[in-house]
Amino acid sequence: MKVDPSRAAALVSQITGVSERIAAVGKGRSVRLVAVSKLKPANDVLALAQPQESEAEPQLHFGENYAQELTLKAELLPRNIQWHFIGGLQSGHCKNLAKIPNL
């Protein structure tokens, strides 16, 4: 899977800015940022999970609204990504979601 370097740099810059703002107002509290990947390509998730910039921290928590999108991305992307299902759950999707070990 190829990641566009300019797109990756833009995404890393955005998430770094958000993380810095959280740190500034968090006053030392532990805060977990869950990046929502709703309808974004798997390449964008990969760009944040495996940033090419040496000083960038990987973003490993991602939320997905759609069960089918989450299932597909979980199959394609590294297993160290922690997925969070944040959408409405229909009974027909329960089995597929239950098979995802990092959910």
N, C-alpha and C positions, 0 to 999 in steps of 0.2 A: 504494500500500500504506500503510495507516494504522498508526501506532504509538501505543499507549495511553501517554499521558504518565506516569501513575503507575507502570505496569509498567516503562517505560523508565528512570525514576528509580531504581527498585529494582534493576534489572539493572546500571546504571552504578555504583551504590553498592557492589554486591557485587564487581564486577570491579575497582573502584578499591581496595577493601580487599585483595583478593588481590594486586594489583600492588604495593601498599605493603608487604605482608608479604614479597613476593619481593625488593623493593629493600632491605629491612632485613636480610635474611639473605644476599643475593647478593654483598655486599661488593664492589660495583663490577664484577662480572662481567656479561657480556652474557647475558641470559636471554630466551628468546622464550616468551610465554604463548600457547598454542593453546587457545582456548575450544571445548569440545566441544558441538556443537549437536544431538546425537542426539535425535531425535523432538521437538525444540523448533520452534515455528513460525518461519517466515521473518521475521515481524515482530520477534521477539526478536533475531535476528541483526542486522537493520537498526537496531534501537535501539542496539546496541553499536557498529556500524560507523559510524553517523552520529549520535553523541550530541548532544542539543539543549543540554546544559549546556556553556557556553563553556570551562570549565576542564577538561572531561573529554577524555582522549585517546581517539581511536577505536581500537577493537579490530578488527584487520583479518585476523587469522589464526584460522581456524575449522576444527575437525576434525569429520568426519562418519563415522559407522559404516556407514551404508547407502548403497550406490551410487545407488539410485533417489532417495533423499532429497537426496543431494549434487547430482545432476543437476538436479533440480527447483529447488533453492535457488540453484544457480549461474546458472540461466536467469532467475530472478526478481530477484536481488539485484545490487548494483553490481559492476562488473568489478574494482574495486580490492581486493576481498576475496580473500585468498589461502586457497585450500581445501587441506586435508590429508585424504586418505582414510585412515582408521585402522581400517577393518573388514576382514573377510575378503573376499578378492576371488575372485569366480567368473568363469569365462571368458566367460560371456554378458554381463557388464557391462563388459568391457574396452573395447570400442569406444566406448560412451557416455562413459566416464570420460576416454578419450584425447581426446575432442573438447572438453573443458573447458580453455580456455587458461590459466586462473589456478589450476590444480591443481598 
